[in-house]
Each structure stands twice: as C-alpha cells, then as structure tokens.
Amino acid sequence: MSTSQGKLIGEFAELRGDTLLLRAGSGELLTLPQAALLAVWQRTNSSRTVATVGAIAGALSGALAGATMAGLANLDCETHCQDLTALHLLSSAIGGLMGAAVGATIPAWQQVYAKN
C-alpha cells in the first residue's frame, strides 16, 4: 500500500467508512484515512495465468527432451528403428504438469484501490 508517508505492508483488517485498518507485522493496528492512500495492492494467487504459462513452457521443454531421447535411441535407424511417439507424449505431459505445479506457486499482486 502506498500512502503520502511511503509504503506500508500489512494484513487487511477492516474497512470502516473512509478509514482502512491495517494490521502491521508487529500486530499493531494502523488506522489510515482513505484520503491519505495513493494505492492499495492485494497479494493474490496467480495460479491460473502463471500455471498456464508454466504448463506450456514445461510441455515444450518436455517435448524437446523426449525428441532428444528418441533421437539418441534411434541413432542406428537403418537396421532397427523404434516408434517412440509415446515417449514424446509422456515427456510433454510430465513437463507440462511440472511447469503448472511450479507456476501455481508464484504469487501475484492486484491493485484494488487507486486514488484518482
């Protein structure tokens, strides 16, 4: 949260009329008039957006790893080639799941108030 006095970080306690009550890290309750607030940001879970990006990045890197492993397995393809389509799909799925799991843990900040 930005105020005319600087940046304050704490947990939202209550909104009473034109006054915001913020619980500081020490447990102290701060009373802030809305007129003194420039902006209020709330930490949220960005799991949908970031997990999607993580899943795509993970699936692409998993597919690349699967293609590399399949290429190494088929170095001597003239005498005995192997169909490793399942390896590509499995690597992509594992990479996508891992990317989504990592992406879901990344927090985001959403602005919930801005002074006009």
VMD Tcl script that draws the C-alpha trace (Angstrom):
set ca {
  {0.00 0.00 0.00}
  {1.33 3.46 -0.88}
  {0.48 6.47 1.24}
  {1.69 10.03 1.22}
  {4.03 8.86 4.01}
  {5.54 5.98 2.00}
  {4.90 2.28 1.53}
  {3.19 0.23 4.23}
  {2.91 -3.55 4.22}
  {0.45 -5.43 6.36}
  {-2.66 -7.56 6.53}
  {-6.07 -6.06 5.77}
  {-8.08 -5.88 8.99}
  {-11.22 -3.86 8.24}
  {-12.70 -1.00 6.22}
  {-14.73 1.46 8.32}
  {-16.31 4.17 6.22}
  {-13.41 6.23 4.84}
  {-10.80 4.55 7.06}
  {-8.70 1.48 6.35}
  {-7.48 -0.62 9.26}
  {-4.23 -2.45 8.53}
  {-2.52 -4.96 10.82}
  {1.23 -4.36 10.67}
  {3.83 -7.13 11.02}
  {4.18 -6.37 14.73}
  {0.45 -6.93 15.24}
  {-0.13 -3.20 15.68}
  {-3.38 -1.94 14.13}
  {-2.81 1.07 11.88}
  {-5.66 3.45 11.07}
  {-5.30 5.06 7.65}
  {-7.74 7.64 6.26}
  {-8.68 6.94 2.64}
  {-7.60 10.47 1.69}
  {-4.00 9.56 2.62}
  {-3.95 6.43 0.43}
  {-2.47 6.57 -3.06}
  {-2.94 2.87 -3.88}
  {-3.76 -0.45 -2.24}
  {-2.39 -3.72 -3.61}
  {-3.51 -7.19 -2.58}
  {-1.40 -10.33 -2.88}
  {-3.32 -12.96 -4.79}
  {-2.74 -16.40 -6.18}
  {-1.98 -16.19 -9.87}
  {-2.25 -19.91 -10.36}
  {-4.46 -19.84 -13.46}
  {-2.33 -17.47 -15.53}
  {1.12 -18.47 -14.37}
  {0.28 -22.18 -14.23}
  {-0.85 -21.99 -17.84}
  {2.40 -20.33 -18.90}
  {4.36 -22.83 -16.81}
  {2.46 -25.74 -18.35}
  {3.19 -24.53 -21.88}
  {6.88 -23.95 -21.13}
  {7.12 -27.31 -19.37}
  {5.36 -29.16 -22.19}
  {7.66 -27.62 -24.80}
  {10.79 -28.44 -22.83}
  {9.43 -31.95 -22.13}
  {8.75 -32.48 -25.84}
  {12.28 -31.33 -26.65}
  {13.72 -33.73 -24.06}
  {11.57 -36.55 -25.45}
  {12.68 -35.81 -29.01}
  {16.31 -35.80 -27.89}
  {15.93 -39.15 -26.13}
  {14.11 -40.62 -29.13}
  {16.82 -39.35 -31.46}
  {19.53 -40.92 -29.32}
  {17.60 -44.21 -29.18}
  {17.32 -44.25 -32.98}
  {20.90 -43.36 -33.91}
  {21.16 -46.61 -35.90}
  {17.74 -46.37 -37.52}
  {18.74 -48.18 -40.72}
  {18.68 -51.59 -39.06}
  {16.20 -51.22 -36.20}
  {14.00 -48.14 -35.77}
  {11.73 -47.68 -32.79}
  {8.44 -45.80 -32.70}
  {8.85 -43.54 -29.68}
  {5.73 -41.39 -30.07}
  {4.63 -42.42 -26.58}
  {7.95 -41.11 -25.21}
  {7.28 -37.70 -26.82}
  {3.78 -37.55 -25.36}
  {4.84 -38.74 -21.92}
  {7.73 -36.26 -21.75}
  {5.42 -33.42 -22.80}
  {2.80 -34.39 -20.21}
  {5.34 -34.67 -17.39}
  {6.94 -31.37 -18.36}
  {3.55 -29.68 -18.56}
  {2.48 -30.94 -15.14}
  {5.76 -29.89 -13.54}
  {5.56 -26.44 -15.17}
  {1.98 -25.97 -13.98}
  {2.91 -27.00 -10.44}
  {5.80 -24.53 -10.31}
  {3.71 -21.77 -11.90}
  {0.91 -22.24 -9.38}
  {3.23 -21.35 -6.51}
  {4.15 -17.91 -7.89}
  {2.17 -15.09 -6.23}
  {0.81 -12.01 -7.96}
  {-0.22 -8.53 -6.85}
  {-3.53 -6.98 -7.84}
  {-4.31 -3.30 -7.38}
  {-7.61 -2.97 -5.50}
  {-7.61 0.81 -4.99}
  {-6.03 3.75 -6.76}
  {-6.51 7.40 -5.88}
  {-7.96 9.32 -8.82}
}
mol new
graphics top color blue
foreach p $ca { graphics top sphere $p radius 0.5 }
foreach p [lrange $ca 0 end-1] q [lrange $ca 1 end] { graphics top cylinder $p $q radius 0.2 }
display resetview
